[in-house]
Amino acid sequence: MNTTIEDFLSSKEIAVAGVSPKKGNWGMTLVKELKKKGYKVYPVNPKYQEIGELKVWPTVKELPETVESLILAVNPELAKEIIAQSAGTGIKRAWMQQSMGDGAYSPEGVELAKENNIDVVHGFCPMMFFGGGMHKFHLWMRKNFGKTPAEYAK
């Protein structure tokens, strides 16, 4: 998982599934943070063509082939569906976003990703790596108190 996280961090283009204009939408929060960090971000949601000035892609199948990283800010059932759609696309890695509860994670989704040669990150929020402030502190706490997945421990 450590290598996959490093690959995410070094990506120049990242898709985020589950973006909407609704107040407090976690996908949109991720998009804004990634854009601040200089990433080219591709919001994905079949319900919208645009959100503000952002073009929104209806499915991962329609993303440019250069997009290799996908963050799933959706429920586990929808995450499995999007991972299935990712087969045969340029997507090489998927991050099953987690905040409270399981987030986008499901064991079936992880298995489906593996079957389709898509590396998976799960178990914690991407903001711990892409964000700052309390998010970085949260990562530090998890590393120092043994709560980080063993695959990431250095």
DSSP file (Angstrom, degrees, kcal/mol; ACC not computed):
  #  RESIDUE AA STRUCTURE BP1 BP2  ACC     N-H-->O    O-->H-N    N-H-->O    O-->H-N    TCO  KAPPA ALPHA  PHI   PSI    X-CA   Y-CA   Z-CA
    1    1 A M     >        0   0    0      0, 0.0     4,-2.4     0, 0.0     5,-0.2   0.000 360.0 360.0 360.0 -32.5    0.0    0.0    0.0
    2    2 A N  H  >  +     0   0    0    149,-0.7     4,-2.3     1,-0.2     5,-0.2   0.915 360.0  48.2 -57.9 -45.5    2.9    2.4    0.7
    3    3 A T  H  > S+     0   0    0      1,-0.2     4,-2.4     2,-0.2    -1,-0.2   0.893 110.3  52.1 -62.9 -40.0    4.0    2.3   -3.0
    4    4 A T  H  > S+     0   0    0      2,-0.2     4,-2.2     1,-0.2    -1,-0.2   0.898 109.0  49.8 -64.7 -40.4    0.5    3.0   -4.1
    5    5 A I  H  X S+     0   0    0     -4,-2.4     4,-2.5     2,-0.2    -2,-0.2   0.928 110.8  49.6 -62.5 -44.9    0.2    6.0   -1.8
    6    6 A E  H  X S+     0   0    0     -4,-2.3     4,-1.8     1,-0.2    -2,-0.2   0.890 109.1  52.5 -61.3 -38.8    3.5    7.3   -3.1
    7    7 A D  H  X S+     0   0    0     -4,-2.4     4,-0.7     2,-0.2    -1,-0.2   0.893 109.3  49.9 -63.7 -39.5    2.2    6.8   -6.7
    8    8 A F  H >< S+     0   0    0     -4,-2.2     3,-1.1     1,-0.2    -2,-0.2   0.947 110.1  49.8 -60.5 -48.6   -0.9    8.8   -5.8
    9    9 A L  H 3< S+     0   0    0     -4,-2.5    -1,-0.2     1,-0.3    -2,-0.2   0.812 112.9  46.7 -63.6 -30.8    1.2   11.6   -4.3
   10   10 A S  H 3< S+     0   0    0     -4,-1.8    -1,-0.3    -5,-0.2    -2,-0.2   0.524  88.0 111.6 -90.2  -5.3    3.4   11.8   -7.4
   11   11 A S    <<  -     0   0    0     -3,-1.1     3,-0.1    -4,-0.7    56,-0.1  -0.336  52.7-160.8 -62.2 148.2    0.4   11.7   -9.9
   12   12 A K  S    S+     0   0    0      1,-0.2    28,-2.9    27,-0.1     2,-0.4   0.642  79.4  44.6-100.0 -21.7   -0.1   14.9  -11.8
   13   13 A E  E     +a   40   0A   0     53,-0.2    56,-0.7    26,-0.2    55,-0.5  -0.988  65.9 176.8-128.4 130.3   -3.8   14.0  -12.7
   14   14 A I  E     -ab  41  69A   0     26,-2.4    28,-2.3    -2,-0.4     2,-0.3  -0.997  17.4-148.1-136.8 131.8   -6.3   12.6  -10.2
   15   15 A A  E     -ab  42  70A   0     54,-2.8    56,-2.9    -2,-0.4     2,-0.5  -0.742   9.3-158.8 -93.1 146.6  -10.0   11.8  -10.7
   16   16 A V  E >   -ab  43  71A   0     26,-2.1    28,-2.6    -2,-0.3     3,-0.5  -0.961   4.7-157.8-128.2 113.2  -12.4   12.2   -7.8
   17   17 A A  E 3  S+ab  44  72A   0     54,-2.7    56,-2.6    -2,-0.5    28,-0.2  -0.751  73.3  42.2 -91.0 135.0  -15.7   10.2   -8.0
   18   18 A G  T 3  S+     0   0    0     26,-2.3     9,-0.6    -2,-0.4     2,-0.3   0.623  72.1 152.7 106.8  19.2  -18.6   11.5   -5.9
   19   19 A V    <   +     0   0    0     25,-1.1    -1,-0.3    -3,-0.5     7,-0.0  -0.641  11.3 159.2 -82.9 134.5  -18.2   15.2   -6.5
   20   20 A S        -     0   0    0     -2,-0.3     8,-0.2     2,-0.2     5,-0.2  -0.968  50.1-117.0-147.5 164.0  -21.4   17.3   -6.2
   21   21 A P  S    S+     0   0    0      0, 0.0     3,-0.1     0, 0.0    -2,-0.0   0.465  72.7 124.0 -80.8   0.2  -22.3   21.0   -5.6
   22   22 A K  S >  S-     0   0    0      1,-0.1     3,-2.0     2,-0.1    -2,-0.2  -0.343  75.7 -97.1 -64.3 139.1  -24.1   20.1   -2.3
   23   23 A K  T 3  S+     0   0    0      1,-0.3    -1,-0.1     5,-0.0     3,-0.1  -0.307 109.1  15.6 -56.7 132.6  -22.8   22.0    0.7
   24   24 A G  T 3  S+     0   0    0      1,-0.3    -1,-0.3    -3,-0.1     2,-0.3   0.543  81.9 163.2  80.6   7.6  -20.3   19.9    2.6
   25   25 A N    <>  -     0   0    0     -3,-2.0     4,-1.8     1,-0.2    -1,-0.3  -0.445  31.8-150.4 -63.6 123.5  -19.7   17.4   -0.2
   26   26 A W  H  > S+     0   0    0     -2,-0.3     4,-2.3     1,-0.2     5,-0.2   0.861  93.2  57.7 -66.8 -37.3  -16.5   15.5    0.7
   27   27 A G  H  > S+     0   0    0     -9,-0.6     4,-2.3    46,-0.3    -8,-0.2   0.915 107.7  47.5 -58.4 -43.4  -15.6   14.9   -3.0
   28   28 A M  H  > S+     0   0    0    -10,-0.3     4,-2.6    -8,-0.2    -1,-0.2   0.873 107.9  55.7 -67.1 -36.4  -15.7   18.6   -3.7
   29   29 A T  H  X S+     0   0    0     -4,-1.8     4,-2.1     1,-0.2    -1,-0.2   0.926 109.5  47.2 -58.8 -44.3  -13.5   19.2   -0.6
   30   30 A L  H  X S+     0   0    0     -4,-2.3     4,-2.8     2,-0.2     5,-0.2   0.918 110.1  52.7 -63.1 -44.2  -11.0   16.8   -2.0
   31   31 A V  H  X S+     0   0    0     -4,-2.3     4,-2.5     1,-0.2    -2,-0.2   0.939 110.5  47.4 -57.2 -48.6  -11.1   18.5   -5.4
   32   32 A K  H  X S+     0   0    0     -4,-2.6     4,-2.0     1,-0.2    -1,-0.2   0.911 113.7  47.2 -61.7 -43.2  -10.5   21.9   -4.0
   33   33 A E  H  X S+     0   0    0     -4,-2.1     4,-1.4     2,-0.2    -1,-0.2   0.914 112.6  49.0 -66.3 -42.5   -7.5   20.7   -1.8
   34   34 A L  H  <>S+     0   0    0     -4,-2.8     5,-2.3     1,-0.2     4,-0.3   0.904 110.2  51.2 -63.9 -41.1   -6.0   18.8   -4.7
   35   35 A K  H ><5S+     0   0    0     -4,-2.5     3,-1.5    -5,-0.2    -1,-0.2   0.899 106.9  54.1 -63.1 -40.3   -6.3   21.8   -7.0
   36   36 A K  H 3<5S+     0   0    0     -4,-2.0    -1,-0.2     1,-0.3    -2,-0.2   0.834 106.3  53.7 -61.0 -31.9   -4.6   24.0   -4.3
   37   37 A K  T 3<5S-     0   0    0     -4,-1.4    -1,-0.3    -3,-0.1    -2,-0.2   0.448 125.3-103.0 -84.6  -0.7   -1.7   21.5   -4.3
   38   38 A G  T < 5S+     0   0    0     -3,-1.5    -3,-0.2     1,-0.3     2,-0.2   0.544  72.4 141.8  95.4   7.0   -1.3   21.8   -8.1
   39   39 A Y      < -     0   0    0     -5,-2.3     2,-0.7    -6,-0.1    -1,-0.3  -0.538  55.1-123.5 -79.8 147.9   -2.9   18.6   -9.2
   40   40 A K  E     -a   13   0A   0    -28,-2.9   -26,-2.4    -2,-0.2     2,-0.4  -0.848  38.4-157.7 -86.6 121.1   -5.0   18.5  -12.4
   41   41 A V  E     -a   14   0A   0     -2,-0.7   -26,-0.2   -28,-0.2   -28,-0.0  -0.844  18.6-162.1-114.1 138.7   -8.3   17.2  -11.0
   42   42 A Y  E     -a   15   0A   0    -28,-2.3   -26,-2.1    -2,-0.4     2,-0.1  -0.891  14.3-152.3-117.8  97.4  -11.1   15.4  -12.9
   43   43 A P  E     -a   16   0A   0      0, 0.0    14,-3.1     0, 0.0     2,-0.5  -0.465  12.1-156.4 -68.0 141.0  -14.4   15.4  -11.0
   44   44 A V  E     +ac  17  57A   0    -28,-2.6   -26,-2.3    12,-0.2   -25,-1.1  -0.981  34.2 128.1-125.8 124.0  -16.7   12.5  -11.8
   45   45 A N    >   -     0   0    0     12,-2.2     3,-1.4    -2,-0.5    14,-0.2  -0.716  44.0-146.8-169.6 120.7  -20.5   12.4  -11.4
   46   46 A P  T 3  S+     0   0    0      0, 0.0    13,-0.1     0, 0.0    10,-0.0   0.620  95.3  66.7 -67.7 -10.6  -23.0   11.4  -14.1
   47   47 A K  T 3  S+     0   0    0     11,-0.1     2,-0.4     1,-0.1   -27,-0.0   0.628 100.7  49.1 -84.5 -13.4  -25.6   13.9  -12.6
   48   48 A Y    <   -     0   0    0     -3,-1.4    -3,-0.3     1,-0.1     3,-0.1  -0.958  46.4-171.9-132.3 144.3  -23.6   17.0  -13.6
   49   49 A Q  S    S+     0   0    0      1,-0.4     7,-2.8    -2,-0.4     2,-0.3   0.715  86.4   7.5 -95.9 -31.8  -21.9   18.4  -16.6
   50   50 A E  E     -F   55   0B   0      5,-0.3     2,-0.4     7,-0.0    -1,-0.4  -0.991  53.7-161.2-146.5 150.2  -20.3   21.3  -14.7
   51   51 A I  E >  S-F   54   0B   0      3,-2.2     3,-2.3    -2,-0.3     2,-0.3  -0.934  76.1 -48.3-131.1 109.8  -20.0   22.4  -11.1
   52   52 A G  T 3  S-     0   0    0     -2,-0.4     0, 0.0     1,-0.3     0, 0.0  -0.522 125.0 -22.1  62.4-123.6  -19.2   26.1  -11.0
   53   53 A E  T 3  S+     0   0    0     -2,-0.3     2,-0.4    -3,-0.1    -1,-0.3   0.395 116.5 105.5 -95.8   1.5  -16.3   26.4  -13.5
   54   54 A L  E <   -F   51   0B   0     -3,-2.3    -3,-2.2   -12,-0.0     2,-0.3  -0.693  67.5-134.8 -88.4 130.3  -15.3   22.8  -13.3
   55   55 A K  E     -F   50   0B   0     -2,-0.4     2,-0.5    -5,-0.2    -5,-0.3  -0.646  22.9-149.1 -73.5 138.2  -16.1   20.4  -16.1
   56   56 A V        -     0   0    0     -7,-2.8   -12,-0.2    -2,-0.3   -14,-0.0  -0.947   3.9-138.9-114.8 132.2  -17.5   17.1  -14.6
   57   57 A W  B     -c   44   0A   0    -14,-3.1   -12,-2.2    -2,-0.5    -9,-0.1  -0.726   6.8-143.5 -89.9 134.3  -16.9   13.8  -16.3
   58   58 A P  S    S-     0   0    0      0, 0.0     2,-0.3     0, 0.0    -1,-0.1   0.863  77.3  -0.3 -69.3 -35.6  -19.9   11.4  -16.4
   59   59 A T    >   -     0   0    0    -14,-0.2     3,-1.0   -13,-0.1     4,-0.2  -0.956  68.8-111.2-147.3 164.0  -17.9    8.2  -15.9
   60   60 A V  G >  S+     0   0    0     -2,-0.3     3,-1.3     1,-0.2    31,-0.1   0.778 112.8  68.9 -67.5 -25.7  -14.4    7.0  -15.4
   61   61 A K  G 3  S+     0   0    0      1,-0.3    -1,-0.2    28,-0.1    29,-0.0   0.750  98.5  51.2 -63.6 -22.7  -14.6    5.4  -18.9
   62   62 A E  G <  S+     0   0    0     -3,-1.0    -1,-0.3     2,-0.1    -2,-0.2   0.424  85.6 109.0 -96.9   0.1  -14.7    8.9  -20.4
   63   63 A L  S <  S-     0   0    0     -3,-1.3    27,-0.2    -4,-0.2    -3,-0.0  -0.379  83.9 -90.6 -70.3 154.2  -11.6   10.2  -18.6
   64   64 A P    >   -     0   0    0      0, 0.0     3,-1.9     0, 0.0    26,-0.1  -0.355  35.1-117.3 -59.8 147.8   -8.5   10.8  -20.6
   65   65 A E  T 3  S+     0   0    0      1,-0.3    -2,-0.1    -3,-0.1    -3,-0.0   0.707 110.6  71.2 -60.4 -20.2   -6.2    7.8  -20.7
   66   66 A T  T 3  S+     0   0    0      2,-0.0     2,-0.8    25,-0.0    -1,-0.3   0.636  74.3  95.1 -73.9 -12.9   -3.5    9.8  -18.9
   67   67 A V    <   +     0   0    0     -3,-1.9    23,-0.1     1,-0.2   -53,-0.1  -0.715  41.6 159.6 -83.5 112.9   -5.6    9.8  -15.6
   68   68 A E        +     0   0    0     -2,-0.8    24,-2.7   -55,-0.5    25,-2.0   0.549  51.3  69.4-109.2 -13.0   -4.2    6.8  -13.6
   69   69 A S  E     -bd  14  93A   0    -56,-0.7   -54,-2.8    22,-0.2     2,-0.4  -0.915  55.1-176.7-118.3 136.4   -5.4    7.7  -10.1
   70   70 A L  E     -bd  15  94A   0     23,-1.7    25,-2.7    -2,-0.4     2,-0.5  -0.992  11.9-158.8-135.1 124.7   -8.9    7.7   -8.8
   71   71 A I  E     -bd  16  95A   0    -56,-2.9   -54,-2.7    -2,-0.4     2,-0.8  -0.910  14.2-148.6-101.4 129.5  -10.2    8.7   -5.4
   72   72 A L  E     +bd  17  96A   0     23,-3.2    25,-1.6    -2,-0.5     2,-0.3  -0.866  23.0 170.9-102.2 107.1  -13.6    7.2   -4.5
   73   73 A A        +     0   0    0    -56,-2.6   -46,-0.3    -2,-0.8     2,-0.2  -0.483  52.0  93.6-110.0  57.5  -15.7    9.5   -2.3
   74   74 A V  S    S-     0   0    0     -2,-0.3    -2,-0.1    23,-0.1   -56,-0.0  -0.756  84.6 -74.4-137.2 176.9  -18.8    7.4   -2.6
   75   75 A N     >  -     0   0    0     -2,-0.2     4,-2.5     1,-0.1    29,-0.2  -0.360  51.6-102.2 -75.7 163.9  -20.6    4.6   -0.7
   76   76 A P  H  > S+     0   0    0      0, 0.0     4,-2.1     0, 0.0     5,-0.1   0.843 119.4  52.1 -58.2 -37.8  -19.2    1.1   -0.9
   77   77 A E  H  > S+     0   0    0      2,-0.2     4,-1.7     1,-0.2     5,-0.1   0.929 113.2  43.7 -65.5 -44.3  -21.8   -0.2   -3.4
   78   78 A L  H  > S+     0   0    0      1,-0.2     4,-2.5     2,-0.2    -1,-0.2   0.857 109.4  58.3 -68.7 -34.6  -21.1    2.7   -5.8
   79   79 A A  H  X S+     0   0    0     -4,-2.5     4,-2.5     1,-0.2    -2,-0.2   0.923 105.4  49.8 -59.9 -44.1  -17.4    2.3   -5.3
   80   80 A K  H  X S+     0   0    0     -4,-2.1     4,-2.3     1,-0.2    -1,-0.2   0.913 110.7  50.1 -60.6 -42.3  -17.6   -1.3   -6.5
   81   81 A E  H  X S+     0   0    0     -4,-1.7     4,-2.0     1,-0.2    -2,-0.2   0.908 111.9  47.0 -62.5 -42.9  -19.6   -0.2   -9.6
   82   82 A I  H  X S+     0   0    0     -4,-2.5     4,-1.3     2,-0.2    -1,-0.2   0.877 110.1  52.7 -69.8 -37.3  -17.0    2.5  -10.4
   83   83 A I  H  X S+     0   0    0     -4,-2.5     4,-0.7     2,-0.2     3,-0.3   0.919 108.6  50.8 -62.6 -42.3  -14.1    0.1  -10.0
   84   84 A A  H >< S+     0   0    0     -4,-2.3     3,-1.0     1,-0.2    -2,-0.2   0.904 109.3  51.1 -60.6 -40.8  -15.8   -2.3  -12.4
   85   85 A Q  H 3< S+     0   0    0     -4,-2.0    -1,-0.2     1,-0.2    -2,-0.2   0.772 101.2  64.5 -65.8 -25.4  -16.2    0.6  -14.9
   86   86 A S  H >< S+     0   0    0     -4,-1.3     3,-2.2    -3,-0.3     5,-0.3   0.684  74.2 111.0 -74.6 -18.3  -12.5    1.4  -14.4
   87   87 A A  T << S+     0   0    0     -3,-1.0     3,-0.1    -4,-0.7    30,-0.1  -0.350  86.3  15.5 -58.3 131.2  -11.5   -2.0  -16.0
   88   88 A G  T 3  S+     0   0    0      1,-0.3    -1,-0.3    28,-0.3     2,-0.1   0.502 108.0 102.8  82.6   3.4   -9.8   -1.4  -19.3
   89   89 A T  S <  S-     0   0    0     -3,-2.2    -1,-0.3     2,-0.2   -28,-0.1  -0.348  92.0 -92.5-101.7-171.7   -9.3    2.4  -18.7
   90   90 A G  S    S+     0   0    0    -27,-0.2     2,-0.3   -26,-0.1    -3,-0.1   0.514  84.2 122.3 -79.5  -4.6   -6.1    4.2  -17.7
   91   91 A I        +     0   0    0     -5,-0.3    -2,-0.2     1,-0.2   -23,-0.2  -0.432  26.4 164.4 -66.2 122.3   -6.9    3.9  -14.0
   92   92 A K        +     0   0    0    -24,-2.7    27,-2.7     1,-0.3     2,-0.3   0.567  63.5  29.7-110.7 -18.0   -4.1    2.0  -12.3
   93   93 A R  E     -de  69 119A   0    -25,-2.0   -23,-1.7    25,-0.3     2,-0.4  -1.000  58.8-164.7-148.2 144.4   -4.9    2.9   -8.6
   94   94 A A  E     -de  70 120A   0     25,-3.0    27,-2.3    -2,-0.3     2,-0.6  -0.989   8.8-153.1-130.5 138.9   -8.0    3.6   -6.6
   95   95 A W  E     -de  71 121A   0    -25,-2.7   -23,-3.2    -2,-0.4     2,-1.3  -0.951  10.1-149.3-113.1 114.5   -8.2    5.2   -3.1
   96   96 A M  E     -de  72 122A   0     25,-3.0    27,-0.5    -2,-0.6    28,-0.3  -0.712  27.7-134.3 -84.4  96.0  -11.3    4.1   -1.2
   97   97 A Q        -     0   0    0    -25,-1.6     7,-2.7    -2,-1.3     8,-0.4  -0.156  25.4-171.0 -55.1 138.5  -11.8    7.3    0.9
   98   98 A Q        +     0   0    0     26,-0.4     3,-0.1     5,-0.2     5,-0.1  -0.996  27.0 136.6-135.6 131.7  -12.5    6.8    4.5
   99   99 A S  S    S+     0   0    0      1,-0.5     2,-0.4    -2,-0.4    26,-0.1   0.221  77.0   8.3-127.2 -95.8  -13.5    9.3    7.2
  100  100 A M  S >  S-     0   0    0      2,-0.0     3,-0.7    -2,-0.0    -1,-0.5  -0.741 126.3 -14.5 -87.7 138.3  -16.2    8.2    9.5
  101  101 A G  T 3  S-     0   0    0     -2,-0.4    -2,-0.0     1,-0.2     0, 0.0  -0.337 120.2 -36.0  70.1-152.7  -17.2    4.5    9.2
  102  102 A D  T >  S-     0   0    0      1,-0.2     3,-2.0    -4,-0.1     2,-0.2   0.674  71.5-170.2 -81.8 -18.2  -16.1    2.5    6.2
  103  103 A G  T <  S-     0   0    0     -3,-0.7    -1,-0.2     1,-0.3    -5,-0.2  -0.480  71.7 -18.4  63.0-126.5  -16.4    5.3    3.7
  104  104 A A  T 3  S+     0   0    0     -7,-2.7    -1,-0.3   -32,-0.3    -6,-0.1   0.476 109.2 119.5 -89.4  -4.4  -16.0    3.8    0.2
  105  105 A Y    <   +     0   0    0     -3,-2.0   -28,-0.1    -8,-0.4    -3,-0.1  -0.354  25.5 152.3 -72.3 138.4  -14.3    0.6    1.5
  106  106 A S     >  -     0   0    0     -2,-0.1     4,-2.0   -30,-0.1     5,-0.2  -0.927  46.9-128.2-152.5 145.4  -15.7   -2.9    1.0
  107  107 A P  H  > S+     0   0    0      0, 0.0     4,-2.3     0, 0.0     5,-0.2   0.874 113.2  54.2 -58.9 -35.8  -13.8   -6.2    0.9
  108  108 A E  H  > S+     0   0    0      1,-0.2     4,-2.6     2,-0.2     5,-0.2   0.888 106.2  51.7 -66.0 -38.4  -15.6   -7.0   -2.4
  109  109 A G  H  > S+     0   0    0      2,-0.2     4,-2.1     1,-0.2    -1,-0.2   0.892 109.6  49.2 -64.2 -40.5  -14.5   -3.7   -3.9
  110  110 A V  H  X S+     0   0    0     -4,-2.0     4,-2.4     2,-0.2    -2,-0.2   0.930 112.5  48.0 -63.7 -45.3  -10.8   -4.4   -3.0
  111  111 A E  H  X S+     0   0    0     -4,-2.3     4,-2.5     1,-0.2    -2,-0.2   0.908 110.5  51.3 -62.5 -43.0  -11.1   -7.9   -4.5
  112  112 A L  H  X S+     0   0    0     -4,-2.6     4,-1.1     2,-0.2    -1,-0.2   0.896 109.5  50.6 -61.5 -41.3  -12.7   -6.5   -7.7
  113  113 A A  H ><>S+     0   0    0     -4,-2.1     5,-2.7     2,-0.2     3,-0.6   0.935 110.0  49.6 -62.2 -46.2   -9.9   -3.9   -8.0
  114  114 A K  H ><5S+     0   0    0     -4,-2.4     3,-1.8     1,-0.2    -2,-0.2   0.907 107.0  55.1 -59.4 -42.5   -7.3   -6.7   -7.6
  115  115 A E  H 3<5S+     0   0    0     -4,-2.5    -1,-0.2     1,-0.3    -2,-0.2   0.787 111.5  45.3 -60.4 -27.2   -9.0   -8.8  -10.3
  116  116 A N  T <<5S-     0   0    0     -4,-1.1    -1,-0.3    -3,-0.6   -28,-0.3   0.142 118.6-109.7-104.1  17.8   -8.7   -5.8  -12.6
  117  117 A N  T < 5S+     0   0    0     -3,-1.8     2,-0.5     1,-0.2    -3,-0.2   0.854  71.1 142.0  56.7  39.7   -5.1   -5.0  -11.8
  118  118 A I      < -     0   0    0     -5,-2.7   -25,-0.3    -8,-0.1    -1,-0.2  -0.958  48.5-134.1-111.2 120.1   -6.0   -1.8  -10.0
  119  119 A D  E     -e   93   0A   0    -27,-2.7   -25,-3.0    -2,-0.5     2,-0.4  -0.456  25.2-148.8 -70.8 146.0   -3.9   -1.1   -6.9
  120  120 A V  E     -e   94   0A   0    -27,-0.2     2,-0.4    -2,-0.1   -25,-0.2  -0.944  18.1-166.8-126.4 139.4   -6.0    0.0   -3.9
  121  121 A V  E     +e   95   0A   0    -27,-2.3   -25,-3.0    -2,-0.4     2,-0.3  -0.983  27.9 148.8-115.1 133.6   -5.5    2.2   -0.9
  122  122 A H  E     +e   96   0A   0     -2,-0.4   -25,-0.1   -27,-0.2     3,-0.1  -0.967  33.8  68.8-153.4 167.0   -8.0    2.0    2.0
  123  123 A G  S    S+     0   0    0    -27,-0.5     2,-0.3    -2,-0.3   -26,-0.1   0.268  96.5  40.7 105.4 -11.8   -8.2    2.4    5.7
  124  124 A F  S    S-     0   0    0    -28,-0.3   -26,-0.4    24,-0.0   -25,-0.1  -0.986  87.1 -85.1-161.0 167.9   -7.7    6.1    6.0
  125  125 A C    >   -     0   0    0     -2,-0.3     3,-1.6   -28,-0.2     4,-0.3  -0.531  25.8-136.4 -80.8 136.6   -8.6    9.5    4.5
  126  126 A P  T >> S+     0   0    0      0, 0.0     4,-2.6     0, 0.0     3,-1.9   0.765 100.6  73.2 -62.3 -23.4   -6.5   10.8    1.5
  127  127 A M  H 3> S+     0   0    0      1,-0.3     4,-1.7     2,-0.2     8,-0.1   0.746  82.4  69.9 -63.9 -21.0   -6.5   14.3    3.2
  128  128 A M  H <4 S+     0   0    0     -3,-1.6    -1,-0.3     1,-0.2    11,-0.1   0.763 114.8  26.1 -64.4 -23.0   -4.0   12.8    5.7
  129  129 A F  H <4 S+     0   0    0     -3,-1.9    -2,-0.2    -4,-0.3    -1,-0.2   0.740 132.3  35.3-108.3 -36.0   -1.5   12.8    2.8
  130  130 A F  H  < S+     0   0    0     -4,-2.6    -3,-0.2     2,-0.1    -2,-0.2   0.731 112.2  62.1 -92.9 -25.3   -2.8   15.6    0.5
  131  131 A G     <  -     0   0    0     -4,-1.7     2,-0.2    -5,-0.3  -101,-0.0  -0.051  68.7-142.7 -89.8-168.1   -4.1   18.0    3.2
  132  132 A G    >   +     0   0    0      4,-0.0     3,-1.9     3,-0.0     4,-0.2  -0.640  57.7  33.5-137.3-164.9   -2.3   19.9    5.9
  133  133 A G  T 3> S+     0   0    0      1,-0.3     4,-1.9    -2,-0.2     3,-0.4  -0.223 125.3   6.8  56.6-125.5   -2.9   21.0    9.5
  134  134 A M  H 3> S+     0   0    0      1,-0.2     4,-2.5     2,-0.2    -1,-0.3   0.784 128.3  61.5 -62.8 -28.1   -5.0   18.6   11.5
  135  135 A H  H <> S+     0   0    0     -3,-1.9     4,-1.9     2,-0.2    -1,-0.2   0.933 106.6  44.4 -64.8 -44.5   -5.0   16.0    8.7
  136  136 A K  H  > S+     0   0    0     -3,-0.4     4,-2.5    -4,-0.2    -2,-0.2   0.886 112.6  52.5 -65.3 -38.6   -1.2   15.8    8.9
  137  137 A F  H  X S+     0   0    0     -4,-1.9     4,-2.6     2,-0.2    -2,-0.2   0.900 106.3  53.8 -63.8 -39.8   -1.4   15.6   12.7
  138  138 A H  H  X S+     0   0    0     -4,-2.5     4,-2.3     2,-0.2    -1,-0.2   0.913 109.2  48.3 -60.2 -43.5   -3.9   12.8   12.4
  139  139 A L  H  X S+     0   0    0     -4,-1.9     4,-2.5     2,-0.2    -2,-0.2   0.924 110.1  51.9 -62.6 -44.0   -1.5   10.8   10.2
  140  140 A W  H  X S+     0   0    0     -4,-2.5     4,-2.5     1,-0.2    -2,-0.2   0.917 110.0  49.1 -58.6 -43.7    1.3   11.5   12.7
  141  141 A M  H  X S+     0   0    0     -4,-2.6     4,-1.8     1,-0.2     6,-0.3   0.920 111.1  49.1 -62.2 -44.1   -0.9   10.1   15.5
  142  142 A R  H  <>S+     0   0    0     -4,-2.3     5,-2.2     1,-0.2     6,-1.6   0.888 113.5  46.8 -65.1 -38.5   -1.8    7.0   13.6
  143  143 A K  H ><5S+     0   0    0     -4,-2.5     3,-0.7     4,-0.2    -1,-0.2   0.923 117.1  42.6 -66.9 -43.7    1.9    6.3   12.7
  144  144 A N  H 3<5S+     0   0    0     -4,-2.5    -2,-0.2     1,-0.2    -1,-0.2   0.663 117.5  44.3 -82.0 -16.6    3.1    6.9   16.2
  145  145 A F  T 3<5S-     0   0    0     -4,-1.8    -1,-0.2    -5,-0.2    -2,-0.2   0.175 113.8-108.0-113.8  17.1    0.4    5.0   18.0
  146  146 A G  T < 5S+     0   0    0     -3,-0.7    -3,-0.2    -4,-0.2    -4,-0.1   0.706  85.3 118.1  73.1  21.3    0.2    2.0   15.8
  147  147 A K      < +     0   0    0     -5,-2.2    -4,-0.2    -6,-0.3    -5,-0.1   0.553  45.6  98.9 -97.3  -8.2   -3.0    2.8   14.1
  148  148 A T  S    S-     0   0    0     -6,-1.6     5,-0.1    -7,-0.1   -25,-0.1  -0.553  90.6 -92.4 -78.7 142.7   -1.7    3.1   10.5
  149  149 A P    >>  -     0   0    0      0, 0.0     3,-2.1     0, 0.0     4,-0.8  -0.246  35.1-120.2 -52.7 140.9   -2.1    0.0    8.3
  150  150 A A  G >4 S+     0   0    0      1,-0.3     3,-0.5     2,-0.2    -2,-0.1   0.794 109.8  65.9 -56.0 -31.7    1.0   -2.2    8.5
  151  151 A E  G 34 S+     0   0    0      1,-0.2  -149,-0.7     3,-0.0    -1,-0.3   0.761 104.5  44.9 -64.7 -23.5    1.7   -1.8    4.8
  152  152 A Y  G <4 S+     0   0    0     -3,-2.1    -1,-0.2  -151,-0.1    -2,-0.2   0.656  83.7 114.1 -94.8 -16.6    2.4    1.9    5.3
  153  153 A A    <<        0   0    0     -4,-0.8  -151,-0.1    -3,-0.5   -10,-0.0  -0.282 360.0 360.0 -59.7 135.6    4.6    1.6    8.4
  154  154 A K              0   0    0    -11,-0.0    -1,-0.2  -152,-0.0    -4,-0.0   0.383 360.0 360.0-108.8 360.0    8.2    2.7    7.6
